[in-house]
Amino acid sequence: MAVNHSNIISGRHFFYDLALWGSISIDRPLSREEFINLADHYTDCRLERAQNGKVTIMSPVKEASGNQESIVIGFIYLWWLKHRAGRTYSSSTGIELPDGSIKCPDAAWVSQNRLDAVPIQNRDGYLQAVPDFIVEVRSESDRLPQLQEKMTNVWMKHGVRLSWLIDVRNEKVYIYREQREMEVISGFADKELSGEDVMPGMTLPLNELMVKKS
C-alpha cells in the first residue's frame, strides 16, 4: 500500500530540514510497505522502523562523527580484504530483523553462513540476515540510554554475537557479547578493540578515534 506522504509531512526540503535538527519520529505507525515507500521517496534521509511500526528519521551526522564512523569501517574493511569472509555493510544499509523492525547500524559484518541462510527470494530488498558483528558510534545528538537499549533489546536480542557502542566524546566503549555481561572500556590511549572469536584478527586501535586537543 502506498503511503500518502502529505499526511506525514509536506515538502521534501522541509522534511530534510527537520532531519537536520536531529532525530525525529513519525507518530503514526507505518506498515512495512508504507515504510519502504517512504524510504524510497525521501532518499536523503536515513530511516529506521521499530517493531511497532514507529519510524525514526535520523539526521546526517556532523563532521567529527562522520570521520569516526569512516575510521571504524576502514579497519573492518581492511580485515575483510585480508580474509574475504562474509560481507561488510555501512550505515546506509537497512537490516530487516525477525520482529519486523528495520535498523541501520553504523557498521556491520555478516558471516557467509548467515548470508546463505537467507532465502533467494528475499535477497533483493533490505538485508534479512542478522549480523554477527555491529558497531554504533555515538554522535552528538544521540542519547546514550537509547543507544544502550538498542544494543541490548535490538541487536543482541536478535542474535548479534559481538557489538561495540563507541562513545568517542567520553572515551568509552561498551562491549556486548553473546550471553555475557556488558563490558565497559574507559580511556582510549594505547588501547585497542578486538574482533575476538567472531572476526579473528580484526582490531581497532582506539588511538585512531581520539579527539585531538588544540
Salt bridges, closest charged atoms under 4 A:
GLU34 OE2 - ARG28 NH1 3.32
ASP44 OD2 - ARG12 NH2 3.06
GLU48 OE2 - LYS150 NZ 2.88
GLU96 OE2 - ARG32 NE 2.52
ASP99 OD2 - HIS158 NE2 3.38
ASP106 OD1 - ARG46 NH2 3.93
ASP132 OD2 - ARG114 NE 3.42
ASP132 OD2 - ARG161 NH1 3.09
GLU136 OE2 - LYS150 NZ 3.08
GLU140 OE2 - ARG169 NH2 3.37
ASP167 OD2 - ARG138 NH1 2.97
GLU183 OE1 - ARG177 NH2 2.84
GLU196 OE2 - ARG177 NH2 2.81
